[in-house]
Amino acid sequence: MTTYYTKEHEWIRVEGDNATVGITDFAQGQLGDIVFVEVPAAGTQVKKGGDAAVVESVKAASDIYAPVSGEVTEGNAALEADPSLINSDPEGEGWFFKLTLSDNHELSDLMSAEDYKSFCDSL
Amino acid sequence: MSDPLDKKLPLDSWHRAKGARMVSFADYAMPIQYEGILAEHLWTRASAGLFDVSHMGQMELHGTDLDAALETVLPADLSLLKGGRLRYSLLLNDEGGIIDDLMVTRRGDHFYLVVNGATKHGDIAHLRHKLPVGIKLDHLEDHALLALQGPKAVDVLSRLAPGVEALSFMTGAAFQIDGARAWISRSGYTGEDGFEISILARDAETVAESIAAQAEVKPIGLGARDSMRLEAGLPLYGHDLDEETTPIEADLGFAISKRRREEGGFPGDERIQRELKHGPIRRRVGLAVLGRQPVREGAMVVDVDGDEVGKVTSGGFSPCLEAPIAMAYVPTASAEPGTDIRLASRGKIFEAKVVAMPFVPHRYHRKGAAK
């Protein structure tokens, strides 16, 4: 199991062809109190860099992009009832969706935990 | 993020030391939040919050025949404004559009005005141009402005500036706070009881620190200021009000005093008198949005055919109601509470209902009212 990161502050945890996607602690801190989230339903095809989810904080709306292409197998239903899970546990209970990867090669563009940390430090 | 070219508030380093996240607003670096908008919002509604609003424009107007001079630019009846009282008023252009909204206080032999930060330089130029030569306008650039808001604001401030508890809503007086001279009024922009405190910039840090040191008080950022004023149904200039919008459309008819409605003699009087008589074609209303997703400023109000008939000018998530709320301009025929309104935002249709504002009841300390 390996976790990768994007410059858009998403994490993607990969096990074989399956992956779980969410936003990082840095991202939730920047967004502030999250009051609404819309995650993709199972069966949705997402494309790397395309719209995948919507997050609304008290302040503003943000689009969440798919870090890789694939077919969504599950959206996190718990977020609908309690969107604040994204604030309290962004890289755990606050995951957004799971998907089956359509192209493993896309992972090579993503950052490691270490690279992501230096990326955040540079902001 | 704040811009390195932003001007600094007198309390800039104080905010940063308190952990504020700073953003650009009205050319200033300002605190958007400290611990988080939701927590700050709820804290202020339950206890007391300290806001730094020093970006706002404070000024004094001096001179002879001041009342008559000021009535040429404001639609207020200043003969009703006694010493130590303030009222909400508007700077209007000749078409009746709103140049800015403001607070005017009669303070002894002069008037004290507080205008919006983003518009203050334009307002000052406008006033200098419109007022007679004999009227002197002093921009109080060496002043800071704090607001202490919330149900416990009076407990806190009466400890530091005894006597403020005797003020009622929309009155003000001179006080000492920590040895500093302060003009304190019982007013604010949150819908709560509270005070606005005008002090010299050099005293700002001492005064802010002694207020913030009280157990009931937390510093509150601009984010919660915005969510609170939205719940209170109070319009924000540049968003809900602008030069294309009249006070009648904006549902601010109360700012046009009775005598002035009859007599006119203020900028835009013709259009405003006409709208008072026949009604405006659109009106600012409050909307309760169905579901949980907030609808933001810029969303369209659409009719059954999908044609745009209005616009959302403020919108967000109400922390107290735990539901999305908004302000919008809608056709007058759709402005009655209970009317269903359809909104389009981000490629989606939202259903909403017109509701009376404020969304959350005001809790002002009015004279004669039970506490």
HADDOCK unambig.tbl for C-alpha pairs under 7 A between the chains (distance, minus, plus):
assign (segid A and resid 32 and name CA) (segid B and resid 36 and name CA) 6.41 0.50 0.50
assign (segid A and resid 33 and name CA) (segid B and resid 36 and name CA) 6.83 0.50 0.50
assign (segid A and resid 33 and name CA) (segid B and resid 37 and name CA) 6.97 0.50 0.50
assign (segid A and resid 33 and name CA) (segid B and resid 38 and name CA) 6.43 0.50 0.50
assign (segid A and resid 36 and name CA) (segid B and resid 292 and name CA) 6.28 0.50 0.50
assign (segid A and resid 36 and name CA) (segid B and resid 293 and name CA) 5.60 0.50 0.50
assign (segid A and resid 58 and name CA) (segid B and resid 316 and name CA) 6.34 0.50 0.50
assign (segid A and resid 58 and name CA) (segid B and resid 317 and name CA) 5.66 0.50 0.50
assign (segid A and resid 59 and name CA) (segid B and resid 223 and name CA) 6.97 0.50 0.50
